Amino acid sequence: MKILVVCQYYYPEPFRISDICEEWVKQGHEVMVITGTPNYPEGKIYKGYRYGRKRNESINGVRVHRCFTVGRHSGNVWRALNYYSFAFSSTIYASYMNADFDIVFVNQLSPVMMAYAGIRYAKKHGRKLILYSLDLWPASLAPGGIGMDSRIFKLFHRIARKIYEKADKILVSSKSFEDYFRSEFDICSEKIEYLPQYAEDLYRKNPESPCCDEAEDKDSFNLVFTGNIGTLQSVDTIIRAANVLRVDKTLRWHIIGDGSKLEECKELAKEYWLTNVFFHGRKPVEQMPKYYAMADAMIVTLIDDMFLSLTLPGKVQSYMAAGKPIIGAINGEAQAVIEKANCGFCCNAGDYEGLARSVMEFVGCGQKQSLGENARKYYEEHFSKDSFFGTVNQILDAEACKDKQVLHCQQD
């Protein structure tokens, strides 16, 4: 099958779509990706990609075309330029594409406008469009301070409705998304299908040793957070919890990642005079298993927001695949999954005192191994890579066959 993939983000940016595309190539499919110029999460165009360099690449068998994109930088103006520069340039590119693909797959993160290029190609060539929703729009604008009654929110609500209506199938990464699409956009249940994320194979491996000197003390407890450090991730909740437990010198807190709130979190740690909080910066995905290896437990946090509570962050699957206990300050879907899997301890989003209590409960429970085993078992039963590709390939095959049947009828 020939698959056209549209997503604003792709390798070397840290997103799972790269692994999905490479797996399709291994399975014998032909894959091309329309993506943006890499700049996430720092907002600056990566070295080697500036000034139009590497517009066309082949990465592990995947053909990649990068469209002009303004770096995110910081602030709403730059963010808007980032979103619309890719939406515009990729749609223009798709308008002139003559290559014949069997199906279009949009890996929809923020912004939802990244789907425009896929919609344009699908309409021009009469192909089905599958949209994989990993981020709800316009709901994801609300946590950033854009009120639901504002003109901006209502504008993006209309934009999102038109995009979701044009998709032939919507795949959702969280079960809670289904109710949102039905109630918010009147999308019928038959058009929606649940497809939870999986974790890359490298997270299931067992590295020989941790990569950090801070992890060598066998009497310490290493608590690890990984991923973007922005407003929504509420990493300051971790720093405040570390301050509550500052007298316990056996606790070591590791923050691995980068983002708009990294410097604020560093300053907060300095303000509290915390010597057991370590900021490691952003690391290549290939190095992450060694950081996981040093962890006694992984941490997941989000801000308290009713729309964010519908999401299941992809890091939860990565933590589970690695067989690690999870300590969360998070609401909704993620908290429900952690509790159902019996693989850790949770409190409500933003509750740093509750997070501190959860950490101490974990330290005192003496069940590190069994909690990790529960996490791995739940992952294999509900989020495995084999299950993901079994489901998505079946959907792509079915939708592509519909096109062939229509074409055959038209020829008759």
C-alpha positions in Angstrom: 0.0 0.0 0.0 1.1 3.6 -0.7 0.5 5.8 2.3 0.7 9.6 2.4 1.3 10.8 5.9 0.7 14.4 7.0 2.1 15.7 10.3 3.7 19.0 11.2 6.3 17.2 13.3 8.7 14.4 12.4 12.2 13.1 13.2 14.5 14.5 14.5 11.6 16.0 16.5 10.6 13.6 19.3 7.2 12.2 18.1 6.0 8.7 17.7 4.8 9.2 14.1 8.4 8.6 13.0 8.3 5.1 14.4 4.9 4.4 12.9 6.1 5.3 9.4 9.3 3.3 9.7 7.3 0.3 10.9 5.0 0.6 7.8 8.1 0.5 5.6 9.3 -2.6 7.4 5.9 -4.2 6.6 6.4 -3.5 2.9 4.4 -0.3 2.5 5.6 2.8 0.6 5.4 5.8 2.8 5.8 9.5 2.2 5.6 12.2 4.8 4.7 15.9 4.4 6.0 17.6 7.5 7.5 20.9 8.7 10.9 22.2 9.3 12.0 20.8 12.7 12.0 23.3 15.6 10.1 21.6 18.5 10.2 22.1 21.4 12.7 25.0 21.7 11.1 26.9 18.8 14.4 27.3 16.9 15.0 25.7 13.5 17.4 22.7 14.0 20.9 23.1 12.7 21.3 21.5 9.3 17.7 22.4 8.4 17.9 26.2 8.1 17.7 28.1 4.9 15.8 25.4 3.0 18.3 22.7 3.6 17.2 19.0 3.6 13.8 19.8 2.1 13.7 16.2 0.8 15.2 13.3 2.8 15.0 9.5 3.0 15.0 8.4 6.6 15.1 4.7 7.2 13.1 4.1 4.0 10.6 6.9 4.6 10.4 9.7 2.0 10.2 13.0 3.8 9.3 16.4 2.4 9.7 19.4 4.7 7.6 22.4 4.0 8.5 26.0 5.1 7.7 26.5 8.7 8.3 29.5 11.0 10.0 28.5 14.3 7.7 28.5 17.4 9.9 30.7 19.5 7.7 32.0 22.4 4.4 33.9 22.6 1.1 33.7 20.8 2.2 35.6 17.7 5.1 33.3 17.0 2.9 30.3 17.8 0.3 31.5 15.3 3.0 32.1 12.6 4.3 28.6 13.3 0.9 27.0 12.9 -0.2 28.8 9.8 3.1 28.8 8.0 3.1 25.0 7.9 -0.7 24.8 7.2 -0.3 27.2 4.2 3.0 25.9 2.7 2.0 22.2 3.1 -1.4 22.7 1.5 0.2 24.5 -1.5 2.6 21.6 -1.8 -0.1 19.0 -1.7 -2.1 20.9 -4.3 0.6 20.2 -6.9 1.4 16.6 -6.0 0.9 14.1 -8.8 2.1 11.1 -6.9 -0.6 8.4 -6.5 -1.2 7.2 -3.0 -3.8 4.7 -1.8 -4.7 6.4 1.5 -4.0 9.6 3.4 -3.1 9.4 7.1 -3.1 12.6 9.2 -1.3 12.3 12.5 -3.2 15.2 14.2 -1.4 16.9 17.0 -1.7 20.7 17.6 -2.7 22.5 15.6 -5.6 20.8 13.8 -4.9 22.9 10.7 -2.0 20.6 9.9 -4.7 18.4 8.4 -5.3 20.9 5.5 -2.7 19.3 3.3 -4.1 15.9 3.7 -7.6 17.1 3.0 -6.5 18.9 -0.2 -4.7 15.8 -1.5 -7.5 13.5 -0.6 -10.1 15.7 -2.3 -8.0 16.2 -5.5 -7.3 12.5 -6.0 -10.5 11.0 -4.6 -8.8 9.2 -1.7 -10.0 8.4 1.8 -8.6 10.4 4.7 -7.8 8.8 8.1 -7.3 11.3 10.9 -5.6 10.1 14.1 -6.5 12.6 16.9 -3.9 12.9 19.6 -4.9 16.4 20.7 -8.4 17.8 20.9 -9.2 21.0 19.1 -10.2 23.6 19.9 -10.3 22.2 23.5 -6.6 22.3 23.8 -6.6 26.1 23.5 -8.5 26.6 26.7 -5.6 25.5 29.0 -3.5 28.2 27.3 -5.9 30.9 28.5 -8.2 31.3 25.4 -11.7 31.4 26.9 -14.4 29.2 25.4 -16.6 32.3 24.9 -13.8 34.2 23.0 -13.9 34.9 19.3 -10.7 33.1 18.8 -12.0 29.9 20.4 -15.2 30.1 18.4 -13.3 30.6 15.2 -11.2 27.6 15.8 -14.2 25.6 16.8 -15.6 26.2 13.3 -12.3 25.4 11.7 -12.0 22.1 13.7 -15.6 21.1 12.9 -15.0 21.4 9.2 -11.8 19.4 9.4 -13.2 16.6 11.5 -16.2 16.4 9.2 -14.0 16.0 6.1 -12.2 13.0 7.7 -13.6 9.6 6.5 -12.5 8.0 9.8 -11.3 9.5 13.1 -9.1 7.4 15.3 -8.9 8.5 18.9 -6.0 7.9 21.3 -8.2 8.2 24.4 -11.6 6.7 25.0 -12.8 10.0 26.5 -12.2 11.6 23.1 -15.2 9.6 21.7 -17.7 11.5 23.8 -16.1 14.8 23.0 -16.4 14.3 19.2 -20.0 13.1 19.5 -21.2 15.9 21.8 -19.1 18.7 20.4 -19.3 18.1 16.7 -22.2 15.6 16.3 -19.9 13.0 14.7 -21.5 9.6 14.6 -20.0 6.7 16.5 -19.5 4.6 13.3 -16.9 7.2 12.1 -14.9 7.0 15.4 -12.6 4.2 16.5 -10.4 3.8 19.5 -6.6 3.4 18.8 -4.5 3.9 21.9 -0.8 4.8 21.4 2.0 2.3 21.9 5.6 2.7 23.0 8.6 2.3 20.7 10.4 -1.1 21.0 13.4 0.5 22.7 11.4 1.2 25.9 10.9 -2.5 26.4 14.7 -3.2 26.4 16.7 -3.5 29.6 19.9 -1.4 29.4 22.9 -2.7 31.1 23.3 0.2 33.5 21.9 3.7 34.3 23.6 6.6 32.6 23.7 9.0 35.5 26.1 9.2 38.5 23.1 10.4 40.6 21.6 7.0 40.3 24.5 5.0 41.8 23.4 5.3 45.5 21.5 2.1 46.1 19.8 3.5 49.2 18.2 6.4 47.2 14.9 6.5 45.3 15.2 8.0 41.8 12.0 9.6 40.5 12.1 10.5 36.8 10.0 12.8 34.7 10.5 12.9 30.9 9.1 15.0 28.1 8.2 18.5 27.2 8.4 21.1 30.0 5.7 23.6 29.2 2.7 25.2 30.8 0.4 22.2 30.4 2.9 19.7 31.9 2.9 21.4 35.3 6.5 20.4 36.1 6.5 23.0 38.8 4.2 20.6 40.7 7.2 18.2 40.9 9.6 20.9 42.2 7.1 21.9 44.9 6.6 18.3 45.9 10.4 18.0 46.2 10.4 21.0 48.4 7.8 19.4 50.7 10.0 16.4 51.0 13.3 18.2 51.2 14.3 16.7 54.5 14.3 13.2 53.0 17.8 13.0 51.5 17.1 9.5 49.9 14.9 11.1 47.2 16.4 12.2 43.9 14.3 14.0 41.4 15.3 13.8 37.7 13.8 16.1 35.0 14.6 15.1 31.5 13.4 17.3 28.7 13.2 20.9 27.5 10.5 23.5 26.9 9.2 26.9 27.6 9.0 26.5 31.4 12.4 24.8 31.9 14.2 28.0 33.1 11.3 28.8 35.5 11.5 25.3 37.0 15.2 25.7 37.4 14.8 29.0 39.1 12.1 27.5 41.4 14.5 24.8 42.4 17.1 27.4 43.2 14.7 29.4 45.2 14.0 26.4 47.4 17.7 25.6 47.6 17.0 22.0 46.4 20.2 20.0 45.8 18.5 16.8 44.9 16.6 18.0 41.8 18.6 17.3 38.6 17.8 18.8 35.2 19.3 16.7 32.4 18.0 18.7 29.4 16.6 17.1 26.2 18.0 13.8 25.2 17.7 11.8 21.9 15.0 9.1 22.1 17.7 6.5 21.7 19.2 7.4 25.0 16.0 7.4 27.0 16.0 3.7 28.1 19.1 4.3 30.2 17.4 7.1 32.0 14.4 4.9 32.5 16.8 2.2 33.9 17.9 4.4 36.8 14.2 5.1 37.8 12.5 3.6 40.8 9.4 5.3 39.6 8.3 7.6 36.7 6.3 10.8 37.2 3.5 12.2 35.0 1.9 15.5 35.7 -0.5 17.9 33.9 -2.3 21.0 34.9 -5.9 20.9 36.3 -8.1 21.3 33.2 -11.3 19.5 32.2 -10.2 19.1 28.6 -6.7 17.8 29.4 -8.2 15.3 31.7 -9.6 13.6 28.6 -6.2 12.9 27.2 -3.8 9.9 27.9 -0.3 11.3 27.5 1.9 9.0 25.3 4.5 8.9 28.1 2.2 6.7 30.1 2.5 3.9 27.5 6.3 4.4 27.5 6.5 4.2 31.3 4.4 1.0 31.3 6.3 -0.6 28.5 9.5 -0.1 30.5 7.9 -1.9 33.4 8.1 1.1 35.7 5.8 2.2 38.6 4.0 5.5 37.9 3.4 8.3 40.3 1.0 10.9 38.9 -0.5 14.3 39.7 -3.0 14.0 36.9 -6.8 13.8 36.4 -9.2 11.9 34.2 -8.2 9.2 31.7 -4.6 8.9 32.8 -5.4 8.6 36.5 -8.1 6.0 35.6 -5.6 3.9 33.6 -2.9 4.0 36.3 -5.4 2.9 39.0 -6.9 0.2 36.8 -3.5 -1.2 36.0 -2.6 -1.0 39.7 0.9 0.2 38.8 1.4 3.2 41.0 -0.1 6.1 43.0 -2.1 9.1 41.9 -3.4 12.4 43.2 -5.3 15.2 41.5 -3.5 17.5 38.9 -1.6 20.4 40.5 -1.7 19.0 44.0 2.0 19.1 44.9 1.3 18.1 48.5 -0.7 15.1 47.2 2.2 14.2 44.9 4.5 14.3 47.9 2.2 12.0 49.8 2.0 9.6 46.8 5.8 9.5 46.6 6.1 8.6 50.3 3.4 6.0 49.9 5.4 4.5 47.1 8.6 4.6 49.1 6.9 2.9 52.0 4.9 0.2 50.1 7.8 -2.1 49.3 6.1 -3.1 46.0 8.3 -1.6 43.4 8.8 -4.8 41.5 5.1 -5.9 41.5 3.9 -2.4 40.5 6.4 -2.4 37.6 5.2 -5.9 36.6 1.6 -4.7 36.7 2.5 -1.8 34.4 4.2 -4.0 31.9 1.3 -6.6 31.9 -1.3 -3.9 31.4 0.7 -2.4 28.5 1.0 -5.8 26.8 -2.8 -6.4 27.2 -4.0 -2.9 26.1 -1.3 -0.9 24.4 1.0 -3.2 22.5 2.6 -2.3 19.2 1.2 -5.5 17.6 -2.3 -4.5 18.6 -1.8 -1.0 17.3 -0.7 -2.0 13.9 -3.2 -4.8 13.7 -6.0 -2.2 14.2 -4.6 0.6 12.1 -3.7 -1.6 9.1 -7.1 -3.2 9.1 -8.7 0.3 9.0 -6.4 1.5 6.2 -7.1 -1.6 4.2 -10.8 -1.3 4.6 -11.0 2.4 3.7 -8.6 2.0 0.7 -10.8 -0.9 -0.6 -13.8 1.4 -0.5 -12.0 3.7 -2.9 -11.2 0.8 -5.2 -14.8 -0.3 -5.2 -16.1 3.2 -6.0 -13.5 3.5 -8.8 -14.6 0.1 -10.2 -18.2 1.1 -10.2 -17.4 4.4 -12.0 -15.5 2.5 -14.7 -18.4 0.1 -15.2 
